[in-house]
Amino acid sequence: MQHALWPRLLASLIIHHISHARFSQAAGLWFCVTMTETHYLRDLRPINGAFKGRGRNYLALLVCPRDGARLSLCEAGVCCTADQAHVYPFEDGILRLVTPDRRAVLDAEAAAYEEACAAAGWAVPDEAQFKALPQDGLPGYPEDYWPQRAESTALLWRFLEAIRLQQGGLPVGPMGEAAVIGAGMGWLAYGLDVAGYTTVALDWRAGPRYGLGVYPIARYLRVQADMQRLPLARAAFDWLIFQNGLSALGDERAQGSAFAAALDALRPGGWVAVLEVTGAAATSASVTELFVANGLQPIDVPGRRSWRNAMLDLRDRLTGQGADEPSVRVARKPERLSR
């Protein structure tokens, strides 16, 4: 009788796991993520009550913004290991990893951004709407706002999947470490977390309606940071993803040096993705030039995988429908590059 129970038990487990899987229309992939909670080691416990880190040591991916030293948990939040006077609190589930003087400036700018978005009539998503972004857009935004982001996100997933296959990675399980720079509300960071990436979402906008505070039960780590001095540990990430282009790094004069500094956080053999929703030829060319200037190896847009989509690729090439510049540029950091 006991042996007869095993088929039913196995079937129930399979159904349980499938019921907790998510499907991303943008990627066309199944992301099977079990919701079973894990037990945390004391030094790897969740670093605030709402954050479910699943045993990952997210603090190893970050550094003190004042002196670049490692971080550790302390009663006040997160402390610099080189100087315990450098303390960074968690507020509303967001790690405020900025110096006090910059925090005041960024908070004022974030508050002004919240007011401007509200005045423009931009909707604030609930949990279900947040999880459906960017494929299902929000009301009140410009007509092409969400369609453009849905298109660029779909293309990013094509890159991610093509590189995973190229490297022989499994479709489920740990995918590596990713930093989303200029993460906004965090919907892209949410998708990466669901897909299995250890994800850090960074932005100066930490407001509750249009910034990092929109999704308060996020399992990825949300970090308010100075975009010109990103507090990322050296060689800690497999992916650096600039969600809204390089504009988060400042004006054009500042972007080059800030981008070069950000590359220190990328492991040799890691990848950089820059999402430009407009796909303008001039912008795409400047991003490619920046890649080459920093010793990165740009890669072409991967083809679609199914035979039907391959025929669509062929049609686009023959008719010129796919002649526009891609909205996502991706490059690889060579293994030999010491940056």
C-alpha positions as CSV (number, residue, x, y, z in Angstrom):
1,M,0.0,0.0,0.0
2,Q,2.8,2.4,0.8
3,H,4.4,1.8,-2.6
4,A,1.1,2.6,-4.3
5,L,1.1,6.1,-2.7
6,W,4.3,7.1,-4.5
7,P,2.8,7.8,-7.9
8,R,0.1,10.0,-6.4
9,L,2.6,11.8,-4.2
10,L,4.9,12.4,-7.2
11,A,2.0,13.7,-9.3
12,S,0.9,16.1,-6.6
13,L,4.5,17.4,-6.2
14,I,4.7,18.0,-10.0
15,I,1.4,19.8,-10.0
16,H,2.5,21.9,-7.0
17,H,5.7,23.0,-8.8
18,I,3.9,23.8,-12.0
19,S,1.3,25.9,-10.2
20,H,4.2,28.0,-8.9
21,A,5.8,28.5,-12.2
22,R,5.7,31.7,-14.1
23,F,5.6,32.3,-17.8
24,S,7.2,35.3,-19.4
25,Q,5.6,36.3,-22.7
26,A,8.5,38.6,-23.4
27,A,11.1,35.8,-23.3
28,G,8.7,33.0,-24.5
29,L,10.3,30.9,-21.7
30,W,9.0,29.0,-18.7
31,F,10.5,30.2,-15.5
32,C,9.9,27.4,-12.9
33,V,10.6,28.8,-9.5
34,T,9.5,26.9,-6.5
35,M,8.1,28.9,-3.6
36,T,9.5,26.6,-0.9
37,E,11.2,28.7,1.7
38,T,14.8,27.8,2.7
39,H,16.5,28.0,6.0
40,Y,19.1,30.8,6.2
41,L,22.5,30.6,7.8
42,R,22.9,33.3,10.4
43,D,25.3,35.3,8.4
44,L,23.1,35.0,5.3
45,R,19.7,35.6,6.8
46,P,17.3,38.0,5.1
47,I,18.5,41.6,5.6
48,N,15.1,43.0,6.4
49,G,11.8,41.6,7.3
50,A,10.2,41.8,3.9
51,F,13.2,40.7,1.9
52,K,13.4,37.0,1.1
53,G,17.0,36.5,0.0
54,R,16.8,32.7,-0.3
55,G,20.1,32.3,1.4
56,R,22.1,34.6,-1.0
57,N,24.6,37.0,0.5
58,Y,23.6,40.1,-1.3
59,L,25.9,42.3,0.8
60,A,28.9,40.7,-0.8
61,L,27.8,42.4,-4.1
62,L,28.0,45.9,-2.6
63,V,30.5,48.2,-1.0
64,C,30.5,51.3,1.2
65,P,30.0,54.3,-1.0
66,R,32.5,56.4,1.1
67,D,35.6,54.1,1.1
68,G,34.7,51.1,-1.0
69,A,35.0,48.7,1.9
70,R,32.9,45.6,2.4
71,L,29.6,45.7,4.3
72,S,28.1,43.8,7.1
73,L,24.8,43.7,9.0
74,C,24.5,45.8,12.2
75,E,21.7,46.9,14.5
76,A,21.2,50.1,12.6
77,G,21.0,48.4,9.2
78,V,24.2,47.9,7.2
79,C,27.7,49.0,8.4
80,C,31.0,49.5,6.7
81,T,33.5,46.9,7.9
82,A,36.4,49.5,7.8
83,D,34.5,52.2,9.7
84,Q,31.5,51.4,11.9
85,A,30.5,55.0,11.8
86,H,29.5,54.5,8.2
87,V,25.9,53.3,8.6
88,Y,23.3,52.8,6.0
89,P,19.7,52.1,7.1
90,F,16.9,50.1,5.6
91,E,13.8,52.2,5.1
92,D,10.6,50.8,3.5
93,G,12.6,47.7,2.6
94,I,15.1,49.8,0.6
95,L,18.8,49.9,1.5
96,R,19.8,53.6,1.5
97,L,23.4,53.1,0.4
98,V,24.3,56.8,0.0
99,T,26.2,59.3,2.1
100,P,24.0,61.6,4.2
101,D,24.7,64.7,2.1
102,R,23.8,62.9,-1.2
103,R,20.8,61.2,0.5
104,A,19.2,64.6,1.1
105,V,19.8,65.7,-2.5
106,L,18.5,62.4,-3.9
107,D,15.4,62.3,-1.7
108,A,14.5,65.9,-2.8
109,E,14.9,64.9,-6.4
110,A,12.9,61.7,-5.9
111,A,10.1,63.6,-4.2
112,A,9.9,66.1,-7.1
113,Y,9.9,63.1,-9.6
114,E,7.0,61.6,-7.7
115,E,5.0,64.8,-7.9
116,A,5.7,65.3,-11.6
117,C,4.5,61.8,-12.4
118,A,1.4,62.2,-10.4
119,A,0.6,65.5,-12.0
120,A,1.0,63.9,-15.4
121,G,-1.7,61.3,-14.5
122,W,0.6,58.3,-14.4
123,A,-1.2,55.3,-12.7
124,V,0.4,53.6,-9.7
125,P,0.4,49.8,-10.1
126,D,-1.0,47.4,-7.7
127,E,0.8,44.0,-7.2
128,A,-0.9,42.3,-10.1
129,Q,-0.3,45.2,-12.5
130,F,3.3,45.4,-11.4
131,K,4.0,41.8,-12.1
132,A,2.4,42.2,-15.6
133,L,4.7,45.1,-16.6
134,P,5.9,46.0,-19.2
135,Q,3.7,43.7,-21.5
136,D,0.5,45.1,-19.9
137,G,1.1,48.8,-19.6
138,L,-0.4,51.3,-17.1
139,P,-3.0,54.0,-18.0
140,G,-2.0,57.6,-18.1
141,Y,1.4,57.1,-19.7
142,P,2.3,58.3,-23.2
143,E,0.9,56.0,-25.8
144,D,4.2,54.4,-26.8
145,Y,5.8,54.3,-23.3
146,W,5.0,50.7,-22.4
147,P,5.0,49.2,-25.9
148,Q,8.5,50.4,-26.4
149,R,9.6,48.9,-23.1
150,A,7.9,45.7,-23.8
151,E,9.8,45.4,-27.1
152,S,13.2,46.2,-25.6
153,T,12.6,43.8,-22.7
154,A,11.6,41.0,-25.1
155,L,14.8,41.6,-27.0
156,L,16.8,41.5,-23.8
157,W,15.3,38.1,-22.9
158,R,16.4,36.8,-26.4
159,F,19.9,37.8,-25.6
160,L,19.7,36.2,-22.1
161,E,18.4,33.0,-23.5
162,A,20.8,32.8,-26.4
163,I,23.8,33.4,-24.0
164,R,22.4,30.8,-21.6
165,L,22.3,28.2,-24.3
166,Q,25.7,29.1,-25.6
167,Q,27.2,28.6,-22.2
168,G,25.3,25.4,-21.6
169,G,23.3,26.8,-18.7
170,L,20.2,25.0,-17.3
171,P,16.7,26.7,-17.9
172,V,16.1,26.7,-14.2
173,G,18.2,27.3,-11.1
174,P,20.8,29.9,-10.3
175,M,21.6,32.1,-13.3
176,G,24.3,34.3,-11.8
177,E,24.4,37.9,-10.4
178,A,22.7,40.8,-12.1
179,A,22.6,44.5,-11.4
180,V,19.8,46.6,-12.9
181,I,21.0,50.2,-13.1
182,G,18.3,52.8,-13.3
183,A,15.7,50.2,-12.2
184,G,12.8,52.6,-11.8
185,M,9.9,50.7,-10.2
186,G,11.9,47.5,-10.4
187,W,9.7,45.4,-12.8
188,L,12.7,44.3,-14.8
189,A,14.6,43.3,-11.6
190,Y,11.5,41.4,-10.6
191,G,11.6,39.4,-13.9
192,L,15.2,38.6,-13.5
193,D,14.7,37.5,-9.9
194,V,11.9,35.1,-11.0
195,A,14.2,33.8,-13.8
196,G,16.8,32.8,-11.2
197,Y,19.2,35.7,-11.1
198,T,20.5,37.1,-7.9
199,T,19.4,40.7,-8.6
200,V,20.2,44.1,-7.2
201,A,18.0,47.0,-8.4
202,L,19.7,50.4,-8.1
203,D,18.1,53.8,-8.6
204,W,18.1,57.2,-7.0
205,R,14.3,57.2,-7.2
206,A,13.1,55.4,-4.0
207,G,9.5,56.8,-3.8
208,P,6.5,54.6,-3.1
209,R,4.5,55.4,-6.2
210,Y,7.0,55.6,-9.1
211,G,10.3,54.4,-7.6
212,L,11.8,51.4,-5.9
213,G,9.1,51.5,-3.2
214,V,6.3,50.5,-5.6
215,Y,6.6,46.7,-4.8
216,P,7.3,46.5,-1.1
217,I,7.5,42.7,-0.9
218,A,10.3,42.3,-3.5
219,R,12.7,39.4,-3.1
220,Y,15.4,41.1,-5.0
221,L,17.5,43.7,-3.2
222,R,16.5,47.3,-3.8
223,V,19.2,49.9,-3.3
224,Q,18.9,53.7,-3.4
225,A,22.3,54.8,-4.8
226,D,24.2,57.6,-6.4
227,M,24.2,56.7,-10.0
228,Q,27.5,58.5,-10.6
229,R,29.2,56.5,-7.9
230,L,27.6,53.0,-8.0
231,P,28.4,51.1,-4.7
232,L,29.1,47.8,-6.5
233,A,31.8,45.3,-5.4
234,R,34.6,44.6,-7.9
235,A,34.1,41.7,-10.2
236,A,30.9,40.7,-8.5
237,F,28.4,40.5,-11.3
238,D,27.7,38.5,-14.5
239,W,25.4,41.1,-15.9
240,L,25.2,44.9,-15.7
241,I,21.9,46.0,-17.2
242,F,21.2,49.7,-17.9
243,Q,17.5,49.6,-18.0
244,N,16.9,53.2,-19.3
245,G,20.1,53.7,-21.4
246,L,23.1,55.5,-20.0
247,S,21.1,58.6,-19.0
248,A,21.0,57.4,-15.4
249,L,24.8,57.9,-15.2
250,G,24.4,61.7,-15.8
251,D,24.9,63.9,-18.9
252,E,26.9,62.8,-21.9
253,R,30.2,64.3,-20.4
254,A,29.8,62.2,-17.3
255,Q,28.6,59.0,-18.9
256,G,31.9,57.8,-20.2
257,S,33.8,57.9,-16.9
258,A,30.8,56.6,-14.9
259,F,30.3,53.7,-17.4
260,A,34.0,52.8,-17.2
261,A,33.9,52.8,-13.4
262,A,30.8,50.6,-13.4
263,L,32.7,48.0,-15.5
264,D,34.9,47.3,-12.4
265,A,31.8,45.4,-11.0
266,L,31.7,43.1,-14.0
267,R,33.4,39.7,-13.9
268,P,35.8,38.8,-16.7
269,G,33.6,37.1,-19.3
270,G,30.5,39.0,-18.0
271,W,28.0,40.9,-20.0
272,V,26.7,44.5,-20.3
273,A,23.2,45.3,-21.8
274,V,22.0,48.8,-22.6
275,L,18.3,49.2,-23.3
276,E,17.4,52.2,-25.4
277,V,13.7,52.2,-26.0
278,T,13.9,54.5,-29.1
279,G,16.5,52.4,-30.9
280,A,17.8,55.6,-32.6
281,A,20.7,55.0,-34.9
282,A,22.9,57.8,-33.4
283,T,22.3,56.5,-29.8
284,S,23.0,52.9,-30.8
285,A,26.2,53.9,-32.5
286,S,27.4,55.9,-29.5
287,V,26.8,53.0,-27.2
288,T,28.7,50.6,-29.5
289,E,31.6,53.1,-29.6
290,L,31.6,53.2,-25.8
291,F,31.7,49.4,-25.7
292,V,34.7,49.3,-28.0
293,A,36.5,52.1,-26.2
294,N,36.3,50.1,-23.0
295,G,37.5,46.9,-24.5
296,L,34.1,45.2,-24.7
297,Q,33.1,42.9,-27.5
298,P,29.7,43.8,-29.0
299,I,27.5,40.9,-30.1
300,D,24.8,40.8,-32.8
301,V,21.1,40.4,-32.1
302,P,20.4,36.6,-31.7
303,G,17.9,35.0,-34.1
304,R,14.6,33.7,-33.0
305,R,14.6,30.1,-32.1
306,S,11.5,28.5,-33.6
307,W,11.2,27.8,-37.3
308,R,8.2,30.1,-37.6
309,N,10.2,33.0,-36.0
310,A,13.2,32.2,-38.1
311,M,11.0,32.7,-41.2
312,L,9.9,36.0,-39.8
313,D,13.6,37.0,-39.3
314,L,14.2,36.1,-43.0
315,R,11.1,38.1,-44.1
316,D,12.3,41.1,-42.2
317,R,15.8,41.0,-43.7
318,L,14.4,40.6,-47.2
319,T,11.8,43.3,-46.9
320,G,13.8,45.7,-44.7
321,Q,11.3,45.6,-42.0
322,G,14.0,44.8,-39.4
323,A,16.3,47.5,-40.6
324,D,15.8,49.8,-37.5
325,E,18.6,49.8,-34.9
326,P,18.0,47.3,-32.1
327,S,16.7,48.8,-28.9
328,V,19.1,46.7,-26.9
329,R,22.9,46.6,-27.2
330,V,24.9,43.8,-25.5
331,A,28.6,43.3,-25.2
332,R,30.9,41.0,-23.4
333,K,33.9,41.7,-21.1
334,P,36.8,39.6,-22.3
335,E,38.2,37.0,-20.0
336,R,41.6,38.7,-20.2
337,L,40.4,42.2,-19.4
338,S,41.6,43.2,-15.9
339,R,39.2,46.2,-15.6
